[in-house]
Amino acid sequence: METRLKVAERIAQEASLLALDYFRQLSELAICEKRPQDVFSEADREVENLIRQRLEHHFPQDSVVGEEHGGELSASYWSVDPIDGTSNFLRGSSLWGISVGYVHNGEPVMGVIVHPVLKLMVSGGKETGVYLNGEPFERPVVAEALKTVAIGDSPSWDFTHQLCIEKAYRDDGWNVVRYRCATVGLTFSVLGYVDGYQECFSSMWDVSAGYALCKAAGLDAHLAGTQEKSSTHVSVGTAEMNRLSAQFIPHPRFTPA
């Protein structure tokens, strides 16, 4: 698994350079809409093409499933989101990331997330531990009084349900933040900037790498739903956070594909 991690780190770093090239030329990018609040551009497709080509070169036997070009689910596969937080990316915000995860026997076990503008690369998994910009990293212990949870906002997730969850946290004394980018919420969970991340009706390419990293960092990590598009529910965080999230997201892991 360590070999896979090192290769994935190099691929994600190369992809981040290509994404940054597009980020510096936003005015020239045509924006396409899949559905309301779900957009993509040439940058998404070309970054995913690069990642796929590199993965297929190094691991020709492996399946690859990506947001822009799809793929066939199997027991083990690479799960790729070339630019997570596309809306942020296209608006010139720094809150976007490149996510490369590896799923084995139905569970994400390794991941690399790069936030090019923030100059952050978080990588690792259950066999390797967590690395921050290539150096071993341990999640800091944060004062219990500083309770903050990040919540996603998938277009497939009923907004009334989102508000119900947010109210439950706020009623319990939590701060609630939204980054409009799953990889940011998950990375910030690993780094200790927030206590955890919760989202319903996400997709595996959004959360695979971050789930594996959060679990490797010692956080409680749970997946539910299915591995189909917009059908994955994720809750990663401290035990106290997951005590609340259990009211809204069933914890048992879904059956591997």
SVG drawing of the C-alpha trace seen along z (x, -y; Angstrom):
<svg xmlns="http://www.w3.org/2000/svg" viewBox="-37 -36 45 43">
<polyline fill="none" stroke="black" stroke-width="0.4" points="0.0,0.0 2.9,-2.3 4.0,-2.1 0.5,-3.0 0.5,-5.9 3.8,-7.3 2.6,-7.0 -0.7,-8.6 1.0,-11.5 3.1,-12.2 0.1,-11.9 -2.0,-14.3 0.9,-16.8 1.2,-16.7 -2.5,-17.1 -2.5,-20.1 -0.1,-21.9 -2.4,-21.4 -5.4,-22.6 -3.5,-25.7 -2.7,-26.5 -6.5,-26.5 -7.1,-28.4 -4.9,-31.3 -7.0,-31.5 -10.5,-31.4 -11.9,-34.0 -11.1,-31.7 -12.9,-28.7 -16.4,-27.8 -18.7,-26.6 -21.1,-23.7 -24.0,-22.8 -25.0,-19.2 -28.0,-20.3 -28.6,-23.4 -25.6,-24.0 -23.6,-21.2 -21.2,-22.6 -17.9,-21.6 -15.4,-23.0 -12.6,-21.8 -10.4,-21.9 -12.3,-19.2 -12.2,-16.9 -8.5,-17.5 -7.3,-17.0 -9.2,-13.8 -7.8,-12.6 -4.3,-13.2 -4.9,-11.3 -6.5,-8.4 -3.6,-8.2 -1.0,-8.1 -3.0,-5.6 -3.5,-3.3 0.2,-3.5 1.3,-2.5 -1.6,-0.2 -3.0,1.2 -5.0,3.9 -6.9,1.4 -10.3,-0.1 -10.7,-3.9 -14.0,-5.6 -14.1,-9.4 -16.6,-12.2 -16.3,-13.4 -15.7,-10.1 -17.4,-7.5 -16.2,-3.9 -17.3,-0.5 -17.5,0.1 -15.7,3.2 -14.5,4.6 -11.3,2.4 -10.8,-0.7 -9.4,-4.2 -11.9,-6.9 -11.1,-10.3 -12.5,-13.8 -10.3,-16.0 -11.5,-19.3 -13.8,-19.0 -15.4,-22.3 -15.7,-23.3 -18.0,-26.2 -15.4,-27.6 -12.7,-27.0 -14.6,-28.9 -15.3,-31.8 -11.6,-32.2 -11.8,-30.9 -9.0,-28.9 -11.4,-26.3 -11.1,-23.4 -9.1,-20.3 -7.9,-17.3 -8.9,-13.9 -7.5,-10.5 -8.7,-7.7 -8.2,-3.9 -11.1,-1.6 -10.3,2.0 -13.1,4.5 -15.6,1.8 -13.9,-0.5 -11.7,-3.5 -8.3,-2.6 -5.9,-5.2 -6.1,-8.8 -4.3,-11.8 -5.9,-15.3 -4.1,-18.3 -5.3,-21.9 -3.0,-23.7 -3.8,-27.3 -3.6,-26.5 -0.3,-24.6 -1.6,-21.6 -1.2,-17.9 -2.7,-15.4 -2.0,-11.8 -2.0,-8.4 -4.2,-5.5 -4.7,-2.9 -1.4,-1.1 0.8,-4.2 -0.6,-6.9 -1.1,-10.4 1.3,-12.8 1.1,-16.6 3.1,-17.9 5.2,-14.7 5.9,-14.8 4.3,-12.5 1.4,-14.2 -0.7,-13.6 -4.0,-15.2 -3.8,-17.8 -5.9,-17.5 -8.4,-20.4 -10.2,-21.9 -13.6,-20.2 -15.3,-23.6 -14.4,-24.5 -17.1,-22.4 -17.2,-23.0 -18.7,-20.7 -18.5,-21.1 -21.6,-20.1 -21.7,-19.5 -24.5,-20.5 -24.9,-18.0 -27.5,-19.2 -29.1,-15.7 -29.6,-16.3 -33.0,-17.7 -32.3,-21.2 -35.0,-20.7 -33.0,-17.7 -29.8,-19.7 -31.4,-22.5 -32.8,-19.9 -29.2,-18.6 -27.7,-22.0 -30.4,-23.0 -29.6,-19.9 -25.9,-20.8 -26.6,-24.5 -29.1,-23.5 -26.3,-21.4 -23.9,-24.3 -21.9,-23.6 -20.6,-26.0 -21.6,-24.9 -19.6,-25.8 -20.0,-25.1 -17.2,-25.2 -19.1,-24.0 -16.3,-21.5 -16.2,-18.0 -12.4,-17.7 -11.9,-20.9 -14.3,-19.8 -12.5,-16.4 -9.0,-17.9 -9.9,-20.4 -11.2,-17.5 -7.9,-15.7 -5.9,-18.8 -8.1,-19.6 -9.5,-22.8 -13.0,-21.3 -14.3,-18.3 -15.6,-16.5 -17.6,-16.5 -21.1,-15.2 -22.8,-15.0 -25.7,-12.9 -26.2,-12.0 -22.6,-12.6 -20.6,-10.4 -17.6,-8.1 -15.2,-10.3 -16.0,-13.2 -15.3,-11.4 -13.2,-8.3 -9.8,-9.9 -11.0,-12.1 -12.7,-9.2 -9.6,-7.1 -7.5,-10.0 -9.9,-10.9 -9.9,-7.2 -6.2,-7.1 -6.0,-10.3 -8.0,-8.5 -11.5,-10.0 -14.6,-7.9 -15.5,-7.3 -18.8,-5.9 -20.2,-5.4 -23.8,-4.5 -26.0,-4.3 -24.5,-2.8 -21.5,-3.5 -23.6,-4.7 -23.5,-8.4 -25.1,-10.8 -26.0,-7.9 -23.2,-7.9 -23.7,-9.3 -20.5,-10.1 -19.9,-11.1 -16.4,-11.4 -15.3,-13.1 -15.0,-12.9 -17.1,-10.6 -19.1,-13.5 -19.9,-14.7 -20.8,-11.2 -23.2,-10.9 -25.3,-13.6 -24.8,-12.5 -26.1,-9.1 -29.6,-10.6 -29.5,-11.4 -27.0,-9.0 -27.1,-5.2 -23.6,-4.1 -23.2,-0.6 -21.0,-0.5 -22.7,0.4 -22.1,3.7 -19.0,3.7 -19.8,3.6"/>
</svg>
